[in-house]
Amino acid sequence: MQEVLKGTLEADGIIFGTLIYFYGMTAQAKAIMDRTYAICLRGAQLSNKTGGIIAVAGGIGLMDAIKDWYFYIAINHMAPASYIGAYASERGAIKEKEREMKMAWELGRQMVQLVDSGWRFPE
């Protein structure tokens, strides 16, 4: 977790990604959310970073996880980029979805533009 925290603090933008298991984000994704709470208490450490989301599900639960990540981004005063929600029922099947792969590339481009714009959360 220390490496994740260090990378999170050094990054200008963060794409939060998760698979959806049993109607919600993975335990590892939730742990990131929970464990970064401590750094956020020390003075809005994630404020003014850009946040995007990628979530892939085989069934229901996709939008709930995206909503949770968007609340996380807003609460931490981050600039919200877009999100990608996709459905794939087999390991690696998402790579065959041309539209979703293009959207992932566009999300990265959008995040670079937001970072470069110098967006700041109002004080």
ABEGO torsion letter per residue (X at the ends): XAAAAAAAAABABBBBBBBBBGGBBBAAAAAAAAAAAAAAAAGGAABGBBBBBBBBBABBGAAAAAAAAAAAAAAAGBBBBBBBBBBBABBGAAAABAAAAAAAAAAAAAAAAAAAAGBBBBX
